[in-house]
């Protein structure tokens, strides 16, 4: 059997028309003139099999699914091209898989997210169904690093206060917590274990505070527990040591200081002896050695390093795209790359030729995902998921999966082209359903350090898209403009302040209204901003106890402000005074977003869809949603005034019939 090619994959990514549509009527709050909402269930909003980890065990690949329920660890045989086992697990996903030296047990550490199931598990690969065994609960640990030592002892760690190193000894079945090398760093980021030492990279890419330390590189003596720092001084300004690998007595350490992604090649016999090789990209991770003088990395694509010359080279595929790479290893002189698109590529790095293994075609489950975003227009509805966006064709009911790396945090449709604001630092992706098929184009990058988009809206006066962003590593955020005609961009960094992200944006008469929030659900500043001159016009904080602004809309002379957990304000733009306040916490338990249509402002939360009277600002409930979101709950409206929202994991259409 010949493995499937990306061309074959394109032919099967039409998901077909829905077999039947469920239609219901949902009354609003009982009042004269309350509209009746005709609700049509359009089926799963976005189906995909995505993943966030992949490792080899013999001729099989084991991957951990991402953003489907329940999370599964899937075994796939490269020889038969068939799924061999599907094992449900806790949580939403994990980046951590490690096999013991004998290949019998596969271990995983998973963020429990407050669930009842233990997050430290192992699978018995000697059994046909690879059954799961629960080993221990991990509490509040968010695991990010794992390493198996040659003697079968497992080490792992992650993000928590004063992060500790966990050590599991399968001989005794004991899980031990070891004090970490730095109590002030938020994360243990990467690990390598030998019989006598554990090498540890730390950092502050998530969970940082003003007093957090940043990049660290340590070695722990397993016999004594003593730590020694190995960090090159040139890495001191890096946010984290992103990944490490060992080749003989040489340690390869990847970090991104101010001058770009760099590899330190450290002589462990004398750590003061090291070389720095600068790649210059955003990151390098997953180093894998092929032969005597080649090292391959995930650098957003497949990156080759020749250590003897210090030369980096990007390996270009002859067909297809990597997307996010979640696993790399050597196999018969080739490089195996696990793509978050649900593919495994076997790459000849010299030529870029690939053999493609499709996990979905082999039996991996392409199930409904949690939604990231929704947008409607141009005869379609786009719903963002993880490593895919689903386009629902409103003319014939067919669904097409579009492969888009990572997460489309928000989507704008302008002149029949959809623009995805793509996390993590991916950029602006464009999709024209008339020509683009399952792939996207990238007309613009996000600004350096501004990795997390929150909202993209169209500014009709200035003829640009406005994107509100957050910096996970630096704090604060930015406002970016993007011109689809020229692909030109501008950026204003920290237009609110150095701690508040630009959570939400509304454009009206050439003015951008920015809503701020910080990672602690406070902040709550509203800024009126001129995007053409890059200057602030005015600002205000309507809440006395700010929880952050999650939705903004302008209707006439009024600015509507929805805050985290339901605080609601209306501001008269002529006087800049708050003229109405309310608490909508019962229907906005966390995030609420706003849109304008039919001369009214509508709000969407995970719980409900409702609107405000333009004169009294009173709320009218229109539909109960209970949507299952990974991102910020939103609704969209098409050219015919029909609304689209998420109920459970399904896409629904809401048609209002005023009485």
Secondary structure as a PSIPRED ss2 file (coil, helix, strand):
# PSIPRED VFORMAT (PSIPRED V4.0)

   1 X C   1.000  0.000  0.000
   2 X C   1.000  0.000  0.000
   3 X C   1.000  0.000  0.000
   4 X C   1.000  0.000  0.000
   5 X C   1.000  0.000  0.000
   6 X H   0.000  1.000  0.000
   7 X H   0.000  1.000  0.000
   8 X H   0.000  1.000  0.000
   9 X H   0.000  1.000  0.000
  10 X H   0.000  1.000  0.000
  11 X H   0.000  1.000  0.000
  12 X H   0.000  1.000  0.000
  13 X C   1.000  0.000  0.000
  14 X E   0.000  0.000  1.000
  15 X C   1.000  0.000  0.000
  16 X C   1.000  0.000  0.000
  17 X C   1.000  0.000  0.000
  18 X C   1.000  0.000  0.000
  19 X C   1.000  0.000  0.000
  20 X C   1.000  0.000  0.000
  21 X C   1.000  0.000  0.000
  22 X E   0.000  0.000  1.000
  23 X E   0.000  0.000  1.000
  24 X E   0.000  0.000  1.000
  25 X E   0.000  0.000  1.000
  26 X E   0.000  0.000  1.000
  27 X E   0.000  0.000  1.000
  28 X C   1.000  0.000  0.000
  29 X C   1.000  0.000  0.000
  30 X C   1.000  0.000  0.000
  31 X C   1.000  0.000  0.000
  32 X C   1.000  0.000  0.000
  33 X C   1.000  0.000  0.000
  34 X C   1.000  0.000  0.000
  35 X C   1.000  0.000  0.000
  36 X E   0.000  0.000  1.000
  37 X E   0.000  0.000  1.000
  38 X E   0.000  0.000  1.000
  39 X E   0.000  0.000  1.000
  40 X E   0.000  0.000  1.000
  41 X E   0.000  0.000  1.000
  42 X E   0.000  0.000  1.000
  43 X E   0.000  0.000  1.000
  44 X E   0.000  0.000  1.000
  45 X C   1.000  0.000  0.000
  46 X C   1.000  0.000  0.000
  47 X E   0.000  0.000  1.000
  48 X E   0.000  0.000  1.000
  49 X C   1.000  0.000  0.000
  50 X E   0.000  0.000  1.000
  51 X E   0.000  0.000  1.000
  52 X E   0.000  0.000  1.000
  53 X E   0.000  0.000  1.000
  54 X E   0.000  0.000  1.000
  55 X E   0.000  0.000  1.000
  56 X E   0.000  0.000  1.000
  57 X E   0.000  0.000  1.000
  58 X C   1.000  0.000  0.000
  59 X C   1.000  0.000  0.000
  60 X E   0.000  0.000  1.000
  61 X E   0.000  0.000  1.000
  62 X E   0.000  0.000  1.000
  63 X E   0.000  0.000  1.000
  64 X E   0.000  0.000  1.000
  65 X E   0.000  0.000  1.000
  66 X E   0.000  0.000  1.000
  67 X C   1.000  0.000  0.000
  68 X E   0.000  0.000  1.000
  69 X C   1.000  0.000  0.000
  70 X C   1.000  0.000  0.000
  71 X E   0.000  0.000  1.000
  72 X E   0.000  0.000  1.000
  73 X E   0.000  0.000  1.000
  74 X E   0.000  0.000  1.000
  75 X E   0.000  0.000  1.000
  76 X E   0.000  0.000  1.000
  77 X E   0.000  0.000  1.000
  78 X C   1.000  0.000  0.000
  79 X C   1.000  0.000  0.000
  80 X C   1.000  0.000  0.000
  81 X C   1.000  0.000  0.000
  82 X E   0.000  0.000  1.000
  83 X E   0.000  0.000  1.000
  84 X E   0.000  0.000  1.000
  85 X E   0.000  0.000  1.000
  86 X E   0.000  0.000  1.000
  87 X E   0.000  0.000  1.000
  88 X E   0.000  0.000  1.000
  89 X E   0.000  0.000  1.000
  90 X C   1.000  0.000  0.000
  91 X C   1.000  0.000  0.000
  92 X C   1.000  0.000  0.000
  93 X C   1.000  0.000  0.000
  94 X C   1.000  0.000  0.000
  95 X C   1.000  0.000  0.000
  96 X C   1.000  0.000  0.000
  97 X C   1.000  0.000  0.000
  98 X E   0.000  0.000  1.000
  99 X E   0.000  0.000  1.000
 100 X C   1.000  0.000  0.000
 101 X C   1.000  0.000  0.000
 102 X C   1.000  0.000  0.000
 103 X C   1.000  0.000  0.000
 104 X C   1.000  0.000  0.000
 105 X E   0.000  0.000  1.000
 106 X E   0.000  0.000  1.000
 107 X E   0.000  0.000  1.000
 108 X E   0.000  0.000  1.000
 109 X E   0.000  0.000  1.000
 110 X C   1.000  0.000  0.000
 111 X C   1.000  0.000  0.000
 112 X C   1.000  0.000  0.000
 113 X C   1.000  0.000  0.000
 114 X C   1.000  0.000  0.000
 115 X C   1.000  0.000  0.000
 116 X C   1.000  0.000  0.000
 117 X C   1.000  0.000  0.000
 118 X C   1.000  0.000  0.000
 119 X C   1.000  0.000  0.000
 120 X E   0.000  0.000  1.000
 121 X E   0.000  0.000  1.000
 122 X E   0.000  0.000  1.000
 123 X E   0.000  0.000  1.000
 124 X E   0.000  0.000  1.000
 125 X C   1.000  0.000  0.000
 126 X C   1.000  0.000  0.000
 127 X C   1.000  0.000  0.000
 128 X C   1.000  0.000  0.000
 129 X C   1.000  0.000  0.000
 130 X C   1.000  0.000  0.000
 131 X C   1.000  0.000  0.000
 132 X E   0.000  0.000  1.000
 133 X E   0.000  0.000  1.000
 134 X E   0.000  0.000  1.000
 135 X E   0.000  0.000  1.000
 136 X E   0.000  0.000  1.000
 137 X C   1.000  0.000  0.000
 138 X C   1.000  0.000  0.000
 139 X C   1.000  0.000  0.000
 140 X C   1.000  0.000  0.000
 141 X C   1.000  0.000  0.000
 142 X E   0.000  0.000  1.000
 143 X E   0.000  0.000  1.000
 144 X E   0.000  0.000  1.000
 145 X E   0.000  0.000  1.000
 146 X E   0.000  0.000  1.000
 147 X E   0.000  0.000  1.000
 148 X E   0.000  0.000  1.000
 149 X C   1.000  0.000  0.000
 150 X C   1.000  0.000  0.000
 151 X C   1.000  0.000  0.000
 152 X C   1.000  0.000  0.000
 153 X C   1.000  0.000  0.000
 154 X E   0.000  0.000  1.000
 155 X E   0.000  0.000  1.000
 156 X E   0.000  0.000  1.000
 157 X E   0.000  0.000  1.000
 158 X E   0.000  0.000  1.000
 159 X E   0.000  0.000  1.000
 160 X C   1.000  0.000  0.000
 161 X C   1.000  0.000  0.000
 162 X C   1.000  0.000  0.000
 163 X C   1.000  0.000  0.000
 164 X C   1.000  0.000  0.000
 165 X E   0.000  0.000  1.000
 166 X E   0.000  0.000  1.000
 167 X E   0.000  0.000  1.000
 168 X E   0.000  0.000  1.000
 169 X E   0.000  0.000  1.000
 170 X C   1.000  0.000  0.000
 171 X C   1.000  0.000  0.000
 172 X C   1.000  0.000  0.000
 173 X C   1.000  0.000  0.000
 174 X E   0.000  0.000  1.000
 175 X E   0.000  0.000  1.000
 176 X E   0.000  0.000  1.000
 177 X E   0.000  0.000  1.000
 178 X E   0.000  0.000  1.000
 179 X C   1.000  0.000  0.000
 180 X C   1.000  0.000  0.000
 181 X C   1.000  0.000  0.000
 182 X C   1.000  0.000  0.000
 183 X C   1.000  0.000  0.000
 184 X C   1.000  0.000  0.000
 185 X C   1.000  0.000  0.000
 186 X C   1.000  0.000  0.000
 187 X E   0.000  0.000  1.000
 188 X E   0.000  0.000  1.000
 189 X E   0.000  0.000  1.000
 190 X E   0.000  0.000  1.000
 191 X E   0.000  0.000  1.000
 192 X E   0.000  0.000  1.000
 193 X E   0.000  0.000  1.000
 194 X C   1.000  0.000  0.000
 195 X C   1.000  0.000  0.000
 196 X C   1.000  0.000  0.000
 197 X E   0.000  0.000  1.000
 198 X E   0.000  0.000  1.000
 199 X E   0.000  0.000  1.000
 200 X E   0.000  0.000  1.000
 201 X E   0.000  0.000  1.000
 202 X E   0.000  0.000  1.000
 203 X E   0.000  0.000  1.000
 204 X C   1.000  0.000  0.000
 205 X C   1.000  0.000  0.000
 206 X C   1.000  0.000  0.000
 207 X C   1.000  0.000  0.000
 208 X C   1.000  0.000  0.000
 209 X C   1.000  0.000  0.000
 210 X C   1.000  0.000  0.000
 211 X C   1.000  0.000  0.000
 212 X C   1.000  0.000  0.000
 213 X C   1.000  0.000  0.000
 214 X C   1.000  0.000  0.000
 215 X C   1.000  0.000  0.000
 216 X E   0.000  0.000  1.000
 217 X E   0.000  0.000  1.000
 218 X E   0.000  0.000  1.000
 219 X E   0.000  0.000  1.000
 220 X E   0.000  0.000  1.000
 221 X E   0.000  0.000  1.000
 222 X C   1.000  0.000  0.000
 223 X C   1.000  0.000  0.000
 224 X C   1.000  0.000  0.000
 225 X C   1.000  0.000  0.000
 226 X C   1.000  0.000  0.000
 227 X E   0.000  0.000  1.000
 228 X E   0.000  0.000  1.000
 229 X E   0.000  0.000  1.000
 230 X C   1.000  0.000  0.000
 231 X C   1.000  0.000  0.000
 232 X C   1.000  0.000  0.000
 233 X H   0.000  1.000  0.000
 234 X H   0.000  1.000  0.000
 235 X H   0.000  1.000  0.000
 236 X C   1.000  0.000  0.000
 237 X C   1.000  0.000  0.000
 238 X C   1.000  0.000  0.000
 239 X C   1.000  0.000  0.000
 240 X E   0.000  0.000  1.000
 241 X E   0.000  0.000  1.000
 242 X E   0.000  0.000  1.000
 243 X E   0.000  0.000  1.000
 244 X E   0.000  0.000  1.000
 245 X E   0.000  0.000  1.000
 246 X E   0.000  0.000  1.000
 247 X E   0.000  0.000  1.000
 248 X C   1.000  0.000  0.000
 249 X C   1.000  0.000  0.000
 250 X E   0.000  0.000  1.000
 251 X E   0.000  0.000  1.000
 252 X E   0.000  0.000  1.000
 253 X E   0.000  0.000  1.000
 254 X E   0.000  0.000  1.000
 255 X E   0.000  0.000  1.000
 256 X E   0.000  0.000  1.000
 257 X E   0.000  0.000  1.000
 258 X C   1.000  0.000  0.000
 259 X C   1.000  0.000  0.000
 260 X E   0.000  0.000  1.000
 261 X E   0.000  0.000  1.000
 262 X E   0.000  0.000  1.000
 263 X E   0.000  0.000  1.000
 264 X E   0.000  0.000  1.000
 265 X E   0.000  0.000  1.000
 266 X E   0.000  0.000  1.000
 267 X E   0.000  0.000  1.000
 268 X C   1.000  0.000  0.000
 269 X C   1.000  0.000  0.000
 270 X C   1.000  0.000  0.000
 271 X C   1.000  0.000  0.000
 272 X C   1.000  0.000  0.000
 273 X C   1.000  0.000  0.000
 274 X E   0.000  0.000  1.000
 275 X E   0.000  0.000  1.000
 276 X E   0.000  0.000  1.000
 277 X E   0.000  0.000  1.000
 278 X E   0.000  0.000  1.000
 279 X C   1.000  0.000  0.000
 280 X C   1.000  0.000  0.000
 281 X C   1.000  0.000  0.000
 282 X C   1.000  0.000  0.000
 283 X C   1.000  0.000  0.000
 284 X C   1.000  0.000  0.000
 285 X E   0.000  0.000  1.000
 286 X E   0.000  0.000  1.000
 287 X E   0.000  0.000  1.000
 288 X E   0.000  0.000  1.000
 289 X E   0.000  0.000  1.000
 290 X E   0.000  0.000  1.000
 291 X C   1.000  0.000  0.000
 292 X C   1.000  0.000  0.000
 293 X C   1.000  0.000  0.000
 294 X E   0.000  0.000  1.000
 295 X E   0.000  0.000  1.000
 296 X E   0.000  0.000  1.000
 297 X E   0.000  0.000  1.000
 298 X E   0.000  0.000  1.000
 299 X C   1.000  0.000  0.000
 300 X C   1.000  0.000  0.000
 301 X C   1.000  0.000  0.000
 302 X E   0.000  0.000  1.000
 303 X E   0.000  0.000  1.000
 304 X E   0.000  0.000  1.000
 305 X E   0.000  0.000  1.000
 306 X E   0.000  0.000  1.000
 307 X C   1.000  0.000  0.000
 308 X C   1.000  0.000  0.000
 309 X C   1.000  0.000  0.000
 310 X C   1.000  0.000  0.000
 311 X E   0.000  0.000  1.000
 312 X E   0.000  0.000  1.000
 313 X E   0.000  0.000  1.000
 314 X E   0.000  0.000  1.000
 315 X E   0.000  0.000  1.000
 316 X C   1.000  0.000  0.000
 317 X C   1.000  0.000  0.000
 318 X C   1.000  0.000  0.000
 319 X C   1.000  0.000  0.000
 320 X C   1.000  0.000  0.000
 321 X C   1.000  0.000  0.000
 322 X C   1.000  0.000  0.000
 323 X C   1.000  0.000  0.000
 324 X C   1.000  0.000  0.000
 325 X E   0.000  0.000  1.000
 326 X E   0.000  0.000  1.000
 327 X E   0.000  0.000  1.000
 328 X E   0.000  0.000  1.000
 329 X E   0.000  0.000  1.000
 330 X E   0.000  0.000  1.000
 331 X E   0.000  0.000  1.000
 332 X C   1.000  0.000  0.000
 333 X C   1.000  0.000  0.000
 334 X E   0.000  0.000  1.000
 335 X E   0.000  0.000  1.000
 336 X E   0.000  0.000  1.000
 337 X E   0.000  0.000  1.000
 338 X E   0.000  0.000  1.000
 339 X E   0.000  0.000  1.000
 340 X C   1.000  0.000  0.000
 341 X C   1.000  0.000  0.000
 342 X C   1.000  0.000  0.000
 343 X E   0.000  0.000  1.000
 344 X E   0.000  0.000  1.000
 345 X E   0.000  0.000  1.000
 346 X E   0.000  0.000  1.000
 347 X E   0.000  0.000  1.000
 348 X C   1.000  0.000  0.000
 349 X C   1.000  0.000  0.000
 350 X C   1.000  0.000  0.000
 351 X C   1.000  0.000  0.000
 352 X C   1.000  0.000  0.000
 353 X C   1.000  0.000  0.000
 354 X E   0.000  0.000  1.000
 355 X E   0.000  0.000  1.000
 356 X E   0.000  0.000  1.000
 357 X E   0.000  0.000  1.000
 358 X E   0.000  0.000  1.000
 359 X C   1.000  0.000  0.000
 360 X C   1.000  0.000  0.000
 361 X C   1.000  0.000  0.000
 362 X C   1.000  0.000  0.000
 363 X C   1.000  0.000  0.000
 364 X C   1.000  0.000  0.000
 365 X C   1.000  0.000  0.000
 366 X C   1.000  0.000  0.000
 367 X E   0.000  0.000  1.000
 368 X E   0.000  0.000  1.000
 369 X E   0.000  0.000  1.000
 370 X C   1.000  0.000  0.000
 371 X E   0.000  0.000  1.000
 372 X C   1.000  0.000  0.000
 373 X E   0.000  0.000  1.000
 374 X E   0.000  0.000  1.000
 375 X E   0.000  0.000  1.000
 376 X E   0.000  0.000  1.000
 377 X E   0.000  0.000  1.000
 378 X C   1.000  0.000  0.000
 379 X C   1.000  0.000  0.000
 380 X E   0.000  0.000  1.000
 381 X E   0.000  0.000  1.000
 382 X E   0.000  0.000  1.000
 383 X E   0.000  0.000  1.000
 384 X E   0.000  0.000  1.000
 385 X C   1.000  0.000  0.000
 386 X E   0.000  0.000  1.000
 387 X E   0.000  0.000  1.000
 388 X E   0.000  0.000  1.000
 389 X E   0.000  0.000  1.000
 390 X E   0.000  0.000  1.000
 391 X E   0.000  0.000  1.000
 392 X E   0.000  0.000  1.000
 393 X E   0.000  0.000  1.000
 394 X C   1.000  0.000  0.000
 395 X C   1.000  0.000  0.000
 396 X C   1.000  0.000  0.000
 397 X C   1.000  0.000  0.000
 398 X C   1.000  0.000  0.000
 399 X E   0.000  0.000  1.000
 400 X E   0.000  0.000  1.000
 401 X E   0.000  0.000  1.000
 402 X E   0.000  0.000  1.000
 403 X E   0.000  0.000  1.000
 404 X E   0.000  0.000  1.000
 405 X E   0.000  0.000  1.000
 406 X E   0.000  0.000  1.000
 407 X E   0.000  0.000  1.000
 408 X E   0.000  0.000  1.000
 409 X E   0.000  0.000  1.000
 410 X E   0.000  0.000  1.000
 411 X E   0.000  0.000  1.000
 412 X E   0.000  0.000  1.000
 413 X E   0.000  0.000  1.000
 414 X E   0.000  0.000  1.000
 415 X C   1.000  0.000  0.000
 416 X C   1.000  0.000  0.000
 417 X E   0.000  0.000  1.000
 418 X E   0.000  0.000  1.000
 419 X E   0.000  0.000  1.000
 420 X E   0.000  0.000  1.000
 421 X E   0.000  0.000  1.000
 422 X E   0.000  0.000  1.000
 423 X E   0.000  0.000  1.000
 424 X C   1.000  0.000  0.000
 425 X C   1.000  0.000  0.000
 426 X C   1.000  0.000  0.000
 427 X E   0.000  0.000  1.000
 428 X E   0.000  0.000  1.000
 429 X E   0.000  0.000  1.000
 430 X E   0.000  0.000  1.000
 431 X E   0.000  0.000  1.000
 432 X C   1.000  0.000  0.000
 433 X C   1.000  0.000  0.000
 434 X C   1.000  0.000  0.000
 435 X C   1.000  0.000  0.000
 436 X C   1.000  0.000  0.000
 437 X C   1.000  0.000  0.000
 438 X C   1.000  0.000  0.000
 439 X C   1.000  0.000  0.000
 440 X C   1.000  0.000  0.000
 441 X E   0.000  0.000  1.000
 442 X E   0.000  0.000  1.000
 443 X E   0.000  0.000  1.000
 444 X E   0.000  0.000  1.000
 445 X C   1.000  0.000  0.000
 446 X C   1.000  0.000  0.000
 447 X C   1.000  0.000  0.000
 448 X C   1.000  0.000  0.000
 449 X C   1.000  0.000  0.000
 450 X C   1.000  0.000  0.000
 451 X C   1.000  0.000  0.000
 452 X E   0.000  0.000  1.000
 453 X E   0.000  0.000  1.000
 454 X E   0.000  0.000  1.000
 455 X E   0.000  0.000  1.000
 456 X E   0.000  0.000  1.000
 457 X E   0.000  0.000  1.000
 458 X E   0.000  0.000  1.000
 459 X E   0.000  0.000  1.000
 460 X C   1.000  0.000  0.000
 461 X C   1.000  0.000  0.000
 462 X C   1.000  0.000  0.000
 463 X C   1.000  0.000  0.000
 464 X E   0.000  0.000  1.000
 465 X E   0.000  0.000  1.000
 466 X E   0.000  0.000  1.000
 467 X E   0.000  0.000  1.000
 468 X E   0.000  0.000  1.000
 469 X E   0.000  0.000  1.000
 470 X E   0.000  0.000  1.000
 471 X C   1.000  0.000  0.000
 472 X C   1.000  0.000  0.000
 473 X C   1.000  0.000  0.000
 474 X C   1.000  0.000  0.000
 475 X C   1.000  0.000  0.000
 476 X C   1.000  0.000  0.000
 477 X E   0.000  0.000  1.000
 478 X E   0.000  0.000  1.000
 479 X E   0.000  0.000  1.000
 480 X E   0.000  0.000  1.000
 481 X E   0.000  0.000  1.000
 482 X E   0.000  0.000  1.000
 483 X C   1.000  0.000  0.000
 484 X C   1.000  0.000  0.000
 485 X C   1.000  0.000  0.000
 486 X C   1.000  0.000  0.000
 487 X C   1.000  0.000  0.000
 488 X C   1.000  0.000  0.000
 489 X E   0.000  0.000  1.000
 490 X E   0.000  0.000  1.000
 491 X E   0.000  0.000  1.000
 492 X E   0.000  0.000  1.000
 493 X E   0.000  0.000  1.000
 494 X C   1.000  0.000  0.000
 495 X C   1.000  0.000  0.000
 496 X C   1.000  0.000  0.000
 497 X C   1.000  0.000  0.000
 498 X C   1.000  0.000  0.000
 499 X C   1.000  0.000  0.000
 500 X C   1.000  0.000  0.000
 501 X E   0.000  0.000  1.000
 502 X E   0.000  0.000  1.000
 503 X E   0.000  0.000  1.000
 504 X E   0.000  0.000  1.000
 505 X E   0.000  0.000  1.000
 506 X E   0.000  0.000  1.000
 507 X E   0.000  0.000  1.000
 508 X E   0.000  0.000  1.000
 509 X C   1.000  0.000  0.000
 510 X C   1.000  0.000  0.000
 511 X E   0.000  0.000  1.000
 512 X E   0.000  0.000  1.000
 513 X E   0.000  0.000  1.000
 514 X E   0.000  0.000  1.000
 515 X E   0.000  0.000  1.000
 516 X E   0.000  0.000  1.000
 517 X E   0.000  0.000  1.000
 518 X C   1.000  0.000  0.000
 519 X C   1.000  0.000  0.000
 520 X C   1.000  0.000  0.000
 521 X C   1.000  0.000  0.000
 522 X C   1.000  0.000  0.000
 523 X E   0.000  0.000  1.000
 524 X E   0.000  0.000  1.000
 525 X E   0.000  0.000  1.000
 526 X E   0.000  0.000  1.000
 527 X E   0.000  0.000  1.000
 528 X E   0.000  0.000  1.000
 529 X E   0.000  0.000  1.000
 530 X E   0.000  0.000  1.000
 531 X C   1.000  0.000  0.000
 532 X C   1.000  0.000  0.000
 533 X C   1.000  0.000  0.000
 534 X C   1.000  0.000  0.000
 535 X E   0.000  0.000  1.000
 536 X E   0.000  0.000  1.000
 537 X E   0.000  0.000  1.000
 538 X E   0.000  0.000  1.000
 539 X E   0.000  0.000  1.000
 540 X E   0.000  0.000  1.000
 541 X C   1.000  0.000  0.000
 542 X C   1.000  0.000  0.000
 543 X C   1.000  0.000  0.000
 544 X C   1.000  0.000  0.000
 545 X C   1.000  0.000  0.000
 546 X C   1.000  0.000  0.000
 547 X C   1.000  0.000  0.000
 548 X C   1.000  0.000  0.000
 549 X E   0.000  0.000  1.000
 550 X E   0.000  0.000  1.000
 551 X E   0.000  0.000  1.000
 552 X E   0.000  0.000  1.000
 553 X E   0.000  0.000  1.000
 554 X E   0.000  0.000  1.000
 555 X E   0.000  0.000  1.000
 556 X C   1.000  0.000  0.000
 557 X C   1.000  0.000  0.000
 558 X E   0.000  0.000  1.000
 559 X E   0.000  0.000  1.000
 560 X E   0.000  0.000  1.000
 561 X E   0.000  0.000  1.000
 562 X E   0.000  0.000  1.000
 563 X E   0.000  0.000  1.000
 564 X H   0.000  1.000  0.000
 565 X H   0.000  1.000  0.000
 566 X H   0.000  1.000  0.000
 567 X E   0.000  0.000  1.000
 568 X E   0.000  0.000  1.000
 569 X E   0.000  0.000  1.000
 570 X E   0.000  0.000  1.000
 571 X E   0.000  0.000  1.000
 572 X E   0.000  0.000  1.000
 573 X C   1.000  0.000  0.000
 574 X C   1.000  0.000  0.000
 575 X C   1.000  0.000  0.000
 576 X C   1.000  0.000  0.000
 577 X E   0.000  0.000  1.000
 578 X E   0.000  0.000  1.000
 579 X E   0.000  0.000  1.000
 580 X E   0.000  0.000  1.000
 581 X E   0.000  0.000  1.000
 582 X E   0.000  0.000  1.000
 583 X E   0.000  0.000  1.000
 584 X C   1.000  0.000  0.000
 585 X C   1.000  0.000  0.000
 586 X C   1.000  0.000  0.000
 587 X C   1.000  0.000  0.000
 588 X C   1.000  0.000  0.000
 589 X C   1.000  0.000  0.000
 590 X C   1.000  0.000  0.000
 591 X C   1.000  0.000  0.000
 592 X E   0.000  0.000  1.000
 593 X E   0.000  0.000  1.000
 594 X E   0.000  0.000  1.000
 595 X E   0.000  0.000  1.000
 596 X E   0.000  0.000  1.000
 597 X E   0.000  0.000  1.000
 598 X C   1.000  0.000  0.000
 599 X C   1.000  0.000  0.000
 600 X E   0.000  0.000  1.000
 601 X E   0.000  0.000  1.000
 602 X E   0.000  0.000  1.000
 603 X E   0.000  0.000  1.000
 604 X E   0.000  0.000  1.000
 605 X E   0.000  0.000  1.000
 606 X C   1.000  0.000  0.000
 607 X C   1.000  0.000  0.000
 608 X E   0.000  0.000  1.000
 609 X E   0.000  0.000  1.000
 610 X E   0.000  0.000  1.000
 611 X E   0.000  0.000  1.000
 612 X E   0.000  0.000  1.000
 613 X C   1.000  0.000  0.000
 614 X C   1.000  0.000  0.000
 615 X C   1.000  0.000  0.000
 616 X C   1.000  0.000  0.000
 617 X C   1.000  0.000  0.000
 618 X C   1.000  0.000  0.000
 619 X E   0.000  0.000  1.000
 620 X E   0.000  0.000  1.000
 621 X E   0.000  0.000  1.000
 622 X E   0.000  0.000  1.000
 623 X E   0.000  0.000  1.000
 624 X E   0.000  0.000  1.000
 625 X C   1.000  0.000  0.000
 626 X C   1.000  0.000  0.000
 627 X E   0.000  0.000  1.000
 628 X C   1.000  0.000  0.000
 629 X E   0.000  0.000  1.000
 630 X C   1.000  0.000  0.000
 631 X C   1.000  0.000  0.000
 632 X C   1.000  0.000  0.000
 633 X C   1.000  0.000  0.000
 634 X C   1.000  0.000  0.000
 635 X C   1.000  0.000  0.000
 636 X E   0.000  0.000  1.000
 637 X E   0.000  0.000  1.000
 638 X C   1.000  0.000  0.000
 639 X C   1.000  0.000  0.000
 640 X C   1.000  0.000  0.000
 641 X C   1.000  0.000  0.000
 642 X C   1.000  0.000  0.000
 643 X E   0.000  0.000  1.000
 644 X E   0.000  0.000  1.000
 645 X E   0.000  0.000  1.000
 646 X E   0.000  0.000  1.000
 647 X E   0.000  0.000  1.000
 648 X E   0.000  0.000  1.000
 649 X C   1.000  0.000  0.000
 650 X E   0.000  0.000  1.000
 651 X E   0.000  0.000  1.000
 652 X E   0.000  0.000  1.000
 653 X E   0.000  0.000  1.000
 654 X E   0.000  0.000  1.000
 655 X E   0.000  0.000  1.000
 656 X E   0.000  0.000  1.000
 657 X E   0.000  0.000  1.000
 658 X C   1.000  0.000  0.000
 659 X C   1.000  0.000  0.000
